[in-house]
Every structure is written in C-alpha cells, then in structure tokens.
Amino acid sequence: MTKVWTCPACSDRVAVGDVFCEGCGRPLPEDAGAMPAEHPDSVPTAPQASMSGAVPDDGPARNAPGNGTRPGLVPDGGAPTAPQVSLNAVPGERPGLVPAEGAPTAPQVSLADPLATQPVRRDGPPSSPTLSEPSQEVPDWPPPATGSNPVQATNPRLCVWCPGRVGDGYCERCGLLQPTGRDHVEVRTHAAAGVSDRGLRHKRNEDAMAIRVVEADSPRAPGVVCAVVCDGVSSSPRSDEASRITAETGVAVLADQVRGGADPREATGAAMTRAAEAVARIADSPGSAPACTFVSAVVDPATGTVTVGWVGDSRAYWLSGGPSSSASALLTKDDSWSEAMVQMGTLSREEAMRSANAHALIAWMGADSGEIDAHISTVTPTGPGAVVLCSDGLWNYYPGARDLTDAVPEAGARPRDAARAYVSLALQAGGKDNVTVVVIPVPPGGPRAEHG
C-alpha cells in the first residue's frame, strides 16, 4: 500500500527530510508515522490551469475569431507572454536592463521560448555581529497578554504556548511557531485591496503583501497600481520576516521606478533584484537563511498592460469580468518540483500533484537560493476584469483561473469584498496554509491583447 509521511502531532502531510511540520510547526522525529493514501489529506490538488488560459477542447477553439466567444490572452503565434528581461545590474548604476558586459541594451526576445529565464547571481550576506547570549532567567508562565491579543506575550523571548524560550520565532522547548500581529491583515486603496490570514492550521502568518498606487497627478504613470505578495518558506528561519521585508522592498522599488518613468518590465526587474538582496542581507549565514516566494504586478490603466514578475509558486491570475473580456488565465508558472516534472514529461500533472513533493520549491528568494531564475511577463487583456495575486493557501483549493472566476464572479467590481470572499473560501475548504489575496480591478476598455 502506498504510504504518505505525516506529522504525528497533527497528521498533516510532510516530505521526507522535513525538520518542522508546515501545519503545526512542531519538529518532526526521524520516525514520523505514515498513513494510508486514502486519508482525506492525501487527495491530490486539482491540476493547474494552462498557462495560456486555454480550456479543454469541447468544440471550436474558444479564442478563435468569429465563434462568438471571449478573446483570450494568446496571440496568433501562440506565445503566452513576453520573454523576461535581464536582472543583472552594474555596480553604481540603477538595476535594470543591463547585459553581462555592462552596456545597456534592449531586452533580448526569444521566439523559441516565451518564458525564457536568466540567472540572477548575488554575493552572500554580510557577516553579522556576534550577539550576546540571552539571560538564562525564565519569567513566570503563563506570561501576561498585551493589548487585545489574549496570547501575545509581553516578553517576546517567552513562548506563549509553554514555559520555554523563543529563538528564531520558534519555541526551543515545544517547537511551536509564535503568534504575531499579522494573523489577519487587510489593506485597501482606491485602486486595489488585499487580505492576508494565518489560516486554521498555522500558529503564525508567514505571508505578506504590499500595495502602492502612483499619484493621479504624477507626470509619469499616473494611477499605476503596484502590488507584491510573498509566502515565507516554513522550513526556513524567520520566514515571516523574510516575506515582510521582501514584499515591502519590492513594492517600494516598483512604485519608485514607474513614478520615475521606467518601463514596467524594467521596474519589475529592479524590484526583484533589490528584494532578493534585501532578504539575503537578513540571513545569519547561508545555512540559516530566511526565504520566501515572490509575485508582483504592475497594472497601468492608461495602456491596459499588466506586467508580472515571480520567483517560487505564488501566482498571478487574470480573471475575466464579462463575455467581452479576455478569457481568465493563469499568468505565472510555478517554480516547483511538480511543475518541473510535468515540463520534462516525466509525470502527468495529476501524477505530479499526488506526490508528497508536489509543492517543493526549486526556486525562492533568500541567501541560500544561489542562482535563481526570475521571470517577467507582460500581457494586455481586454477588460473589464481583475488581476489577482495570491499565495498557495488559496490556489491549493482553487488552482484554475476559471475556478477563481466562478467562485467570486466579477471580482474586479468589488475588490475588497472579493479578497475577503477568497480568503473565506480558503478557510472553509480547510485553511491548511496561510492565505493571502490581492485583487486589482482593471476597468473596461484598453487595446486588444498584445505582447511586447
């Protein structure tokens, strides 16, 4: 009988070699138990939607002209997105479209591989000063609560779950993650909204999000919306800090670059480079490096373009807002073991998603990531609709673009309500992971889908 490794404390599924359980945060013994494949948690995630937004063939092609169906995001040549730009930067200059020899040029376009990637190399983190040893005195337990949080300890070095001490966000005695003020966060602007929640199984929210909108009176790129979602890698230390720093750094650079007149692709490359450098700097060593995923969007209401950048398995979707809009589509491709197996033809998508390694990352942001592939893509959908950025806490339950569209129709009409609804649906479906959703409305109008 096929066996699946599970955590002995909460029965959540874990991969062989994991040190901590992603579900409850407890350290895993070497002889963690197993459960039959028929356990409810062993049901595979539904297959991911096509990158081009295509749907099963049930007659004439959905995006074929003259068949009365919605336009899609795929041009006649079949390339789903534009190729990525180089993220290598020359010292002393602004990071952006700079080749290895140092002379700025236009991005290289490859018709053979529309999702081609280029490596990003970074030096390791700077040496950290030696920290003094904490006092061995342990105050009385349970600790007093602070503010409206019934479990948040006054002393951050004391575990809120047992009389143990905390190191790197974990209790050294019981191994549990410590709660923070980020358990449920909502962000709302006039042009976008986002909701992040720790879910039902985690002790701490390791997701983060950030939204910036360029001022309407800005001489360049007025009203452009910039957003970032990051998902902390639970097996790394201080993953909540990694996601927060990466999201805040990324969105700040995005907004600053487009406000200064940079092309959205160039701005995205600069933001990803700076965000990767920021999270690398907080590592104590390459062997103890906080890490996270990254997905961003730059939505320009004047041109109708949507530029996304990503590393890891947090996703960006285009969700159609009506019959005249471009068909809903997944705009990113996961940097995961399962996606790699599918792309190599080794396994079918269903077979890959049944594996305990289905969600194992093959690329992330952190001092231990080494050489990474950073992806950038630009599409121009026909609106109305919405761009949705999310962590896997949502897409685990609603993997396809049409799944998300059907679950919350016309999400762009009420972005805050839509973000809340998506988080609520993820919690109702099990809430096994942190869940973060950002919804960016795209108004009607704009040119027909084109790709640069």
N, C-alpha and C positions, 0 to 999 in steps of 0.2 A: 504494500500500500504506500502510495506517495505520502511523504511526511512534510510538514511545514514547520520550521522553527518558530517557537512562540516564547513570549516573556512569561515566566512562571508567576509573576505578580498580577498582571492584567490581561494575559492571554493575547496581547497584541502580537502581530506577526513581525519578526525581526530577521535580519540577514545574518548568515554565519559570519562571525568575526566582529559583529557589533559589540561595543563596550557598554552602551547605555540603550535602554528601550526608548524609542521615539514616542510611544504612547504615554508612559507614566514617568519616565525619567530615571527609573531605578537602574543601578548597574546590573549587568547580566552575568550570571555564572557561566562557566565553561560548559556545564552540562545542562543548559536550558532545555526544558521539555519540548516535546513535539505534539502535534495534534493531527488528526486525520484531515485530508484535503476537503472533506465535506463540511468542516467547520464554517459557519457563516462568514468569518473574516477571510476565508480562502477563496471567496468568489472573485473572479478576476474583474478588473476595471474594464468598462466597455472600450472598444477600440477608439483610438484618436481619429478625429475627422481629417480628411485630406487637407494638405497644406494649401491646395489651390481653391478650397471651398467647394470642390465637386461633391456630388451626391450620387448614390447608386443609380445606375442606368435603368430607368423604368420607361423608356420610350425615347423620343427625340432629346438631344442634349439640352440640358436646362439653360445653358448660356448661349445656345445657337440663335442667331438673329432670325426674327420672323416667326418664332414658335410661341410667342405670347408670354414668355416667362421673363423673370428678372434678369438684368445684366449682372455679370459676375465680376470678379477681380482678376481675371486671367485674360491677357491679350491673345490675339490670334496665334502668336508664336509659341504660346504655352508656358512662358516663363512666369512663375507666380509672383516674383519680387525682383527688385533691382539688386545687383551684387553689393556686397559690403565694401566699405572703404577701409583704407589702412588706418590703424590706430597708433602706429609708431610715431613718436614725437621727437623733434630735435631739441636738445638741451638749450634752454634760454629762449625758446620760442613757444608760442601757443600750440598745444597739441591739436592735431587735426589731420588733414590730408597731406602727409609728408612721407615720401618713399624712403627706402633704406639709405640711399646715397645723400639724402638731405635736401634735395631741390624740390620745392612744392610743385605738384602736378595735379592734373585732373584724375579722379579715381579710375582705376582700370576696370573695364567692363568685360566680363567673360560670358559669352552667349552659351557656352557649353555647360556652365554650372551657375545658375542664377542665385544659388545660396552659397557661393564660394566664401570661404573664410580665410583670414590671415592671422598669423600668430601675434600675440602681444607678449613681450618679454619685460620683466621687471627685476630690479635688484631686490634682494631680501630686505626684511625690515631692519631699521637701525637698531643698534644694541640698546637694550633697556637698562636703566639704572637698577642697581640691586635694591630690593625692597626690604625694609626692616621686618623682622619676624613679628607677627601679631602677638598680643598678650595672650597668655595661656589661661587667663581667668575667663570663666564662662558664667554670665549672669544667670539669675534665676529664670526658670522656664515654667509655664509659657510666658513669652515676652508681652509687654503691653502693646496694644494696637495703636495705630496712628490714624488720625482723620476719620474718614468714613469707611476705611478698609478694615474689616474685622480680623484680618490675618496678617497684615503688613507689620513687621516688627519695627520697633524704634531703633534697635541696634541691627544694622544690615549684616553684621557678621554672625548673627544668631539665626539658626534655622527656625522657620515658622511652624514646621511640622514635628520637630523633635528637639531635645536638648543637645543639638550638635552645632558645629561651626560651619560656616559657609566659605567655600573657595571657588572662584570662577563661576559663581552663580548656582553651584550645587552644594548640597549638604555633604560634609565629609563623613557623616555617620550613616544617614539613611539614603543618601544618594539622590534625593529629590531636587528638582529644579525649584527655585524660589519665585514667588509671585511678584509682579511689578505693577505699576500704574498703567501699563499698556494692555491690560486684559481685554478692554473694549474701547476702541477709539473711532471717532467719526470726524471726518474732515469735509467741509462744504465750502465751495466757492460759487460764484455766479455762473461759472462755466463747467464745473465738474464736481464730483462728490466721491468720497471713499469711506469704506467701513472696514475695520480690522477687529477680529475677535480671536481669543485664545482657543476657542473650541471647547469640547466636552471632555477630552482625554488628556490634555496637556496641563501642566501646572503653571506654564508661563507662555506668553505670546512672543514668539521669536520672529514674527513677520513685522514688516514696517512698510509705510507708504508715505509719499510726499507729493504735493501738488503745487504748482506755481502757474499763474496766469500773467502774461505780459500786459502792461497797462494799455488801455484802449487808446490813449493819446500818445503812445510811443511812436516815434517817427519810423521805426522799423519793426515789422512783425507785430502790429497791434492786435491784441486779443488772442495771441497764440497760447495754447494750453500745453504745459509740460507736466508729465507725471511719471513717477517711478514706483515700482513695487518690488520688494526684496523679501526673500524667505530664508531665514537663518538655517544653516546646516546643523541639525540637532546633535550630531556626533562630534561637533567641534566646540571648543570652549567659548563662552560669552557670545553665542550666536545671535542673541537678541541685540547686543551692542553692534555686532557686525552689520546686521540688516539696517539698523537705525542710521549708522554713520554712512553706509553705502547709499541709502535712499536719499538722505539729506544732502550729501555731497553731489550726487548725480543730478538731482533736480535743480540745485543751485547753479551748477555749471551749465546745464541745459538752458535755463532761463536767461542767464547772463550772456551766453553765446548768441542765442537767437535775438535777444534785445539789441545786441551789438551788430546785427546784420548777418551773422553766419548762416550758411545753408543748414537746414535741419539735419542733414546727414553728417556734415562736419561737426555740428554741435553735439550730435549723439556720440560720435567718435571721441570727442574731447571729454564729454561727461563720463563715458565708460572708462576711459584711461584714468581720469582723476579719481573716480570712485574706487577703481581697483587699487590705486596707490594708497588711498585713504584707509581702506580696510586692511591692507598689508602692513601699514605702519603700526596698527594696534596689537600686532602679534608679539608675544614674548619671545617666540622662536618659530622657525618653520615647522617644528614638530608640535607646537601648541598654538595653532593659528585659528582665530575666529574666521568663519567663512559663511557665505550666503550666495543666493542666486540674484539675478538682476534682470528686470524687464522695464523698458521705458517707452514712452510715446510722446511725440511732438505733433499736435494737431493744429494745422493752420487753417482758420476759417476762410481766409481770403482766397487761397489757392485750392482748398479742399484736399490737400495732401495729408497723409498720415505716415509718419516715419517712426519705426520701432527699432529698438536695439535690445539684445538679450544675451545672457550667458546663464546656462542652467535650464531648469524646467518650469520657471514661472512663465505664464503665457500672455499673449495679446490676441484679442479677437476683434473682428469686425462683425457687428450684429445688425442685420438689415432692419430698417424701420418701416418698410412697406413694399408693395408689389413693384413699384418703380425703382426701388433701390438695388444696389449691388447685393448679390446673394451673400448670406452670412458665411464667414470663412475664418479659419484659424490662420493667423499671420506669422506665427513662430514655429520652430521645430525644436523639440526637446533635446537638450544635451544630456541624454540618459542612456543607460545600458540597453533598455528595451528598444528605444528608437534606433540605436546603433545596430542591434541585431536585425531589425526589420530592414534598414537601409542596406545592410550587407547581404540580405536574402537568406540569412541563416535560419531565422524563425519567422513565422507569420505573426501579425500583430497580436492576435489572440493568444498564441503560444508565448510570446514575449511577455505579455501582461500577466500571464499566470505565474511567472517566475517570482521567487522571493526577491530577486534583484531588479525587478521591473523599474523601480523608482531610483535605483542607484545612479548618482550623478557621474558624468565623465568630464564635466567642466563646471567651474564655480569661480567666485571671486574670493581671494584670500591669499595670505603669504605663502601657503603651501600649494597653490594652484599651478605654479610653474608656467609653462607656455600654454596659453588658452586661446580658444577661437571665439572672437567676439563678432556677433552677427548684426548687420544693419540692413533694413529693408524699407522701401518706400512704395506705397500704393496710393491711388486717388480714387476712392469709391464714389459711386453716385449715391448721394444722400436722399432722404434722411436716414439716420441710423445712430450707432454708438460704437465707440472704441472701448473695450473692456480689458483692463489689466487685472490679473488675478494670480494668486498662489495656488499650489496644487490642492490646498484644502477645499477649494471649490471645484476645480476641474476633475478631481478624482471621482466626483459624483455626476458631473455634467461635462464630459470630455469634448463633446462635439459642439461646433458653433450653432448648429440648428437646435441642439438640446438646450443651450442657453437662451436662444431666441424664443423658443416655445415656452420655456419655464417662466420668463418675465417678458411678455410682449411689449414692444415699443419702449425699451429700457431708456432710450435717449430722451423721451418726453419728460420723465421724472427721475433724474439720475440719483438723487439721494434715496428715494423710495426704492429704486431698482437695486442699488447697492445693499440696502438693508434687506431686501427680499432675497437676494442671492445668498447673503450670509445666513439668513434664517433657514433657507432651504438646505444649505450645507449642514447646519446643526441638526435639522430634522432628519437628515439622511444618516446621521451618526456622529458628525463633528469629531472625527478621529484626529484631525490635524488643525493647526491654526488656519484661519481662513481670512483672506484679505481681498477686497474687490474695489477697484476704482472704475467709475463709469464717466466717460467723456462724451457728451452729446455732439453729433455732427448735424448741422442744420440742413434743410433742403437746398437743392441747387448744387453748384460746383460742376466741373467738367466731367466728361465721361472717363472711365478708368484708363489711366495711362501709367506707364512705368518708366522711370528715368534710369 
